[in-house]
Amino acid sequence: MADNFTKKMSTLMFRGMDRMRHRGAFEVGAPTGTDFAGFDKTRQIVLVTFRRSGEAMPSPINHGVADGKLYVRTDASTGKVKRLRNNPRVVVVPCSLRGKPRGQTVAGVARVLPESEHAHAEDVIASNWSLPMKVFERSLDKGSAAFGVDTAYIEITPEVPPR
């Protein structure tokens, strides 16, 4: 019963977020940047993953930057994690809370991190949170832990253009 309740609540939350998403998140455009310079000045990015059909699926998400890489976290059962396992190529752009692009678009390669790398990723991501976001994210953590919802951590490196 708790598992079914958790799935329903998660679905409702993600649908609500989808409705709030800025239409600009769907118009990210072609990558123009080669690194994540300036991404540390924003709290959110649009992470674009791709369906098997090639259709782009944008998701505004919190992130952190360290050593030239981006780190994000999400519910392990989300579509973006499933899509990344099939196709690690992504496009990212700094954005507003609702997903309005605000900066250079960069192509990248993502990987879902093993548990041994979660702590580093968590520290990097949490260092980019505002105080209200820390309260919100920690309450989500407690709810997820109470219902056994796993978290996936994702590392994104800039894609190296072919020579």
Phi and psi in degrees as GROMACS dihedral restraints (atoms count N, CA, C in turn):
[ dihedral_restraints ]
;  ai    aj    ak    al  type     phi  dphi    fc
    3     4     5     6     1   -61.9    20    10
    4     5     6     7     1   -37.7    20    10
    6     7     8     9     1   -63.6    20    10
    7     8     9    10     1   -42.8    20    10
    9    10    11    12     1   -65.2    20    10
   10    11    12    13     1   -42.3    20    10
   12    13    14    15     1   -61.3    20    10
   13    14    15    16     1   -43.8    20    10
   15    16    17    18     1   -61.5    20    10
   16    17    18    19     1   -44.6    20    10
   18    19    20    21     1   -61.9    20    10
   19    20    21    22     1   -42.0    20    10
   21    22    23    24     1   -65.0    20    10
   22    23    24    25     1   -43.1    20    10
   24    25    26    27     1   -65.6    20    10
   25    26    27    28     1   -41.7    20    10
   27    28    29    30     1   -62.5    20    10
   28    29    30    31     1   -44.2    20    10
   30    31    32    33     1   -61.3    20    10
   31    32    33    34     1   -44.2    20    10
   33    34    35    36     1   -62.5    20    10
   34    35    36    37     1   -42.8    20    10
   36    37    38    39     1   -62.8    20    10
   37    38    39    40     1   -46.7    20    10
   39    40    41    42     1   -67.2    20    10
   40    41    42    43     1   -35.9    20    10
   42    43    44    45     1   -64.5    20    10
   43    44    45    46     1   -40.6    20    10
   45    46    47    48     1   -61.9    20    10
   46    47    48    49     1   -42.0    20    10
   48    49    50    51     1   -65.0    20    10
   49    50    51    52     1   -39.4    20    10
   51    52    53    54     1   -60.8    20    10
   52    53    54    55     1   -39.0    20    10
   54    55    56    57     1   -69.8    20    10
   55    56    57    58     1   -28.8    20    10
   57    58    59    60     1   -82.8    20    10
   58    59    60    61     1   -14.2    20    10
   60    61    62    63     1   -61.0    20    10
   61    62    63    64     1   134.9    20    10
   63    64    65    66     1   -69.8    20    10
   64    65    66    67     1   140.5    20    10
   66    67    68    69     1   -61.7    20    10
   67    68    69    70     1   -24.2    20    10
   69    70    71    72     1   -63.7    20    10
   70    71    72    73     1   -21.4    20    10
   72    73    74    75     1   -63.8    20    10
   73    74    75    76     1   -24.4    20    10
   75    76    77    78     1   -89.0    20    10
   76    77    78    79     1    -2.0    20    10
   78    79    80    81     1  -123.6    20    10
   79    80    81    82     1    48.3    20    10
   81    82    83    84     1   -66.2    20    10
   82    83    84    85     1   -40.0    20    10
   84    85    86    87     1    87.5    20    10
   85    86    87    88     1  -179.9    20    10
   87    88    89    90     1   -74.0    20    10
   88    89    90    91     1   148.0    20    10
   90    91    92    93     1   -61.0    20    10
   91    92    93    94     1   135.5    20    10
   93    94    95    96     1  -119.9    20    10
   94    95    96    97     1   -18.1    20    10
   96    97    98    99     1  -103.5    20    10
   97    98    99   100     1   164.4    20    10
   99   100   101   102     1  -118.0    20    10
  100   101   102   103     1    -8.0    20    10
  102   103   104   105     1  -147.5    20    10
  103   104   105   106     1   179.0    20    10
  105   106   107   108     1   -97.5    20    10
  106   107   108   109     1    27.8    20    10
  108   109   110   111     1   -59.0    20    10
  109   110   111   112     1   130.2    20    10
  111   112   113   114     1    89.9    20    10
  112   113   114   115     1   -13.6    20    10
  114   115   116   117     1   -68.3    20    10
  115   116   117   118     1   -21.9    20    10
  117   118   119   120     1   -74.4    20    10
  118   119   120   121     1    -7.3    20    10
  120   121   122   123     1   -92.4    20    10
  121   122   123   124     1    -2.8    20    10
  123   124   125   126     1  -122.7    20    10
  124   125   126   127     1   158.3    20    10
  126   127   128   129     1   -93.7    20    10
  127   128   129   130     1   -22.1    20    10
  129   130   131   132     1  -125.9    20    10
  130   131   132   133     1   157.1    20    10
  132   133   134   135     1  -132.7    20    10
  133   134   135   136     1   159.0    20    10
  135   136   137   138     1   -93.5    20    10
  136   137   138   139     1   121.5    20    10
  138   139   140   141     1  -102.0    20    10
  139   140   141   142     1   115.5    20    10
  141   142   143   144     1  -102.4    20    10
  142   143   144   145     1   117.1    20    10
  144   145   146   147     1  -108.5    20    10
  145   146   147   148     1   169.9    20    10
  147   148   149   150     1  -127.1    20    10
  148   149   150   151     1   133.3    20    10
  150   151   152   153     1   -70.0    20    10
  151   152   153   154     1   167.5    20    10
  153   154   155   156     1   -58.2    20    10
  154   155   156   157     1   -31.0    20    10
  156   157   158   159     1   -73.2    20    10
  157   158   159   160     1   -11.4    20    10
  159   160   161   162     1    96.9    20    10
  160   161   162   163     1    -6.1    20    10
  162   163   164   165     1   -65.4    20    10
  163   164   165   166     1   130.4    20    10
  165   166   167   168     1   -77.0    20    10
  166   167   168   169     1   137.0    20    10
  168   169   170   171     1  -125.2    20    10
  169   170   171   172     1    99.0    20    10
  171   172   173   174     1   -81.5    20    10
  172   173   174   175     1   141.9    20    10
  174   175   176   177     1  -139.2    20    10
  175   176   177   178     1   111.8    20    10
  177   178   179   180     1   -65.5    20    10
  178   179   180   181     1   135.7    20    10
  180   181   182   183     1  -154.7    20    10
  181   182   183   184     1   148.6    20    10
  183   184   185   186     1   -68.9    20    10
  184   185   186   187     1   153.8    20    10
  186   187   188   189     1  -150.0    20    10
  187   188   189   190     1   172.4    20    10
  189   190   191   192     1  -139.2    20    10
  190   191   192   193     1   157.1    20    10
  192   193   194   195     1  -125.0    20    10
  193   194   195   196     1   132.3    20    10
  195   196   197   198     1  -156.2    20    10
  196   197   198   199     1   136.2    20    10
  198   199   200   201     1    53.5    20    10
  199   200   201   202     1    38.5    20    10
  201   202   203   204     1    75.7    20    10
  202   203   204   205     1    10.9    20    10
  204   205   206   207     1  -122.5    20    10
  205   206   207   208     1   154.1    20    10
  207   208   209   210     1  -101.7    20    10
  208   209   210   211     1   148.0    20    10
  210   211   212   213     1  -129.6    20    10
  211   212   213   214     1   136.5    20    10
  213   214   215   216     1  -135.8    20    10
  214   215   216   217     1   163.8    20    10
  216   217   218   219     1  -137.6    20    10
  217   218   219   220     1   152.2    20    10
  219   220   221   222     1  -160.7    20    10
  220   221   222   223     1   167.3    20    10
  222   223   224   225     1   -59.0    20    10
  223   224   225   226     1   128.7    20    10
  225   226   227   228     1   -62.8    20    10
  226   227   228   229     1   -17.6    20    10
  228   229   230   231     1   -94.3    20    10
  229   230   231   232     1     5.0    20    10
  231   232   233   234     1   -72.4    20    10
  232   233   234   235     1   159.6    20    10
  234   235   236   237     1   -60.6    20    10
  235   236   237   238     1   -35.0    20    10
  237   238   239   240     1   -63.5    20    10
  238   239   240   241     1   -36.3    20    10
  240   241   242   243     1   -67.7    20    10
  241   242   243   244     1   -43.0    20    10
  243   244   245   246     1   -62.5    20    10
  244   245   246   247     1   -42.9    20    10
  246   247   248   249     1   -65.0    20    10
  247   248   249   250     1   -38.2    20    10
  249   250   251   252     1   -65.5    20    10
  250   251   252   253     1   -32.7    20    10
  252   253   254   255     1   -67.1    20    10
  253   254   255   256     1   -29.1    20    10
  255   256   257   258     1   -86.8    20    10
  256   257   258   259     1   -34.1    20    10
  258   259   260   261     1  -148.3    20    10
  259   260   261   262     1   106.1    20    10
  261   262   263   264     1   -77.0    20    10
  262   263   264   265     1    -4.5    20    10
  264   265   266   267     1   -75.4    20    10
  265   266   267   268     1   134.1    20    10
  267   268   269   270     1  -137.5    20    10
  268   269   270   271     1   167.5    20    10
  270   271   272   273     1  -128.8    20    10
  271   272   273   274     1   136.6    20    10
  273   274   275   276     1  -131.2    20    10
  274   275   276   277     1   151.3    20    10
  276   277   278   279     1  -151.9    20    10
  277   278   279   280     1   138.0    20    10
  279   280   281   282     1   -60.1    20    10
  280   281   282   283     1   149.3    20    10
  282   283   284   285     1  -153.5    20    10
  283   284   285   286     1   173.7    20    10
  285   286   287   288     1   -78.3    20    10
  286   287   288   289     1   175.2    20    10
  288   289   290   291     1   -55.8    20    10
  289   290   291   292     1   -37.2    20    10
  291   292   293   294     1   -87.3    20    10
  292   293   294   295     1    -5.4    20    10
  294   295   296   297     1   104.7    20    10
  295   296   297   298     1    13.5    20    10
  297   298   299   300     1   -74.7    20    10
  298   299   300   301     1   117.5    20    10
  300   301   302   303     1   -57.8    20    10
  301   302   303   304     1   139.6    20    10
  303   304   305   306     1  -143.7    20    10
  304   305   306   307     1    62.9    20    10
  306   307   308   309     1   152.4    20    10
  307   308   309   310     1  -167.7    20    10
  309   310   311   312     1   -74.0    20    10
  310   311   312   313     1   142.9    20    10
  312   313   314   315     1   -92.2    20    10
  313   314   315   316     1   135.0    20    10
  315   316   317   318     1  -130.1    20    10
  316   317   318   319     1   133.3    20    10
  318   319   320   321     1   -80.3    20    10
  319   320   321   322     1   143.8    20    10
  321   322   323   324     1  -147.4    20    10
  322   323   324   325     1   174.4    20    10
  324   325   326   327     1  -122.8    20    10
  325   326   327   328     1   127.5    20    10
  327   328   329   330     1  -109.1    20    10
  328   329   330   331     1   152.2    20    10
  330   331   332   333     1  -141.9    20    10
  331   332   333   334     1   140.5    20    10
  333   334   335   336     1   -78.7    20    10
  334   335   336   337     1   125.7    20    10
  336   337   338   339     1   -79.6    20    10
  337   338   339   340     1   145.6    20    10
  339   340   341   342     1   -71.8    20    10
  340   341   342   343     1   160.8    20    10
  342   343   344   345     1   -56.1    20    10
  343   344   345   346     1   -31.1    20    10
  345   346   347   348     1   -63.4    20    10
  346   347   348   349     1   -18.2    20    10
  348   349   350   351     1  -106.5    20    10
  349   350   351   352     1     2.8    20    10
  351   352   353   354     1   -63.2    20    10
  352   353   354   355     1   -43.0    20    10
  354   355   356   357     1   -60.9    20    10
  355   356   357   358     1   -44.3    20    10
  357   358   359   360     1   -62.0    20    10
  358   359   360   361     1   -47.4    20    10
  360   361   362   363     1   -61.0    20    10
  361   362   363   364     1   -43.0    20    10
  363   364   365   366     1   -59.7    20    10
  364   365   366   367     1   -44.7    20    10
  366   367   368   369     1   -61.8    20    10
  367   368   369   370     1   -42.6    20    10
  369   370   371   372     1   -64.6    20    10
  370   371   372   373     1   -46.0    20    10
  372   373   374   375     1   -65.4    20    10
  373   374   375   376     1   -47.1    20    10
  375   376   377   378     1   -63.4    20    10
  376   377   378   379     1   -27.5    20    10
  378   379   380   381     1   -68.9    20    10
  379   380   381   382     1   -14.4    20    10
  381   382   383   384     1   -99.2    20    10
  382   383   384   385     1     1.3    20    10
  384   385   386   387     1   -83.7    20    10
  385   386   387   388     1   143.7    20    10
  387   388   389   390     1   -77.9    20    10
  388   389   390   391     1   168.4    20    10
  390   391   392   393     1   -58.9    20    10
  391   392   393   394     1   -47.9    20    10
  393   394   395   396     1   -60.4    20    10
  394   395   396   397     1   -36.1    20    10
  396   397   398   399     1   -67.3    20    10
  397   398   399   400     1   -36.8    20    10
  399   400   401   402     1   -60.8    20    10
  400   401   402   403     1   -44.6    20    10
  402   403   404   405     1   -62.5    20    10
  403   404   405   406     1   -46.5    20    10
  405   406   407   408     1   -62.0    20    10
  406   407   408   409     1   -49.8    20    10
  408   409   410   411     1   -64.2    20    10
  409   410   411   412     1   -39.9    20    10
  411   412   413   414     1   -68.4    20    10
  412   413   414   415     1   -32.5    20    10
  414   415   416   417     1   -69.2    20    10
  415   416   417   418     1   -36.9    20    10
  417   418   419   420     1   -63.2    20    10
  418   419   420   421     1   -40.3    20    10
  420   421   422   423     1   -59.5    20    10
  421   422   423   424     1   -44.1    20    10
  423   424   425   426     1   -65.4    20    10
  424   425   426   427     1   -41.7    20    10
  426   427   428   429     1   -64.7    20    10
  427   428   429   430     1   -42.4    20    10
  429   430   431   432     1   -63.4    20    10
  430   431   432   433     1   -42.8    20    10
  432   433   434   435     1   -64.5    20    10
  433   434   435   436     1   -40.1    20    10
  435   436   437   438     1   -63.8    20    10
  436   437   438   439     1   -32.3    20    10
  438   439   440   441     1  -104.8    20    10
  439   440   441   442     1     7.0    20    10
  441   442   443   444     1    70.2    20    10
  442   443   444   445     1    31.9    20    10
  444   445   446   447     1   -88.4    20    10
  445   446   447   448     1   121.2    20    10
  447   448   449   450     1   -77.9    20    10
  448   449   450   451     1   151.5    20    10
  450   451   452   453     1  -111.0    20    10
  451   452   453   454     1   136.7    20    10
  453   454   455   456     1  -106.4    20    10
  454   455   456   457     1   135.9    20    10
  456   457   458   459     1  -108.5    20    10
  457   458   459   460     1   137.2    20    10
  459   460   461   462     1  -126.7    20    10
  460   461   462   463     1   133.5    20    10
  462   463   464   465     1  -108.9    20    10
  463   464   465   466     1   134.5    20    10
  465   466   467   468     1  -122.5    20    10
  466   467   468   469     1   126.4    20    10
  468   469   470   471     1  -111.3    20    10
  469   470   471   472     1   146.9    20    10
  471   472   473   474     1   -61.9    20    10
  472   473   474   475     1   141.5    20    10
  474   475   476   477     1   -75.0    20    10
  475   476   477   478     1   133.7    20    10
  477   478   479   480     1   -83.0    20    10
  478   479   480   481     1   120.8    20    10
  480   481   482   483     1   -66.2    20    10
  481   482   483   484     1   146.0    20    10
  483   484   485   486     1   -66.0    20    10
  484   485   486   487     1   149.7    20    10
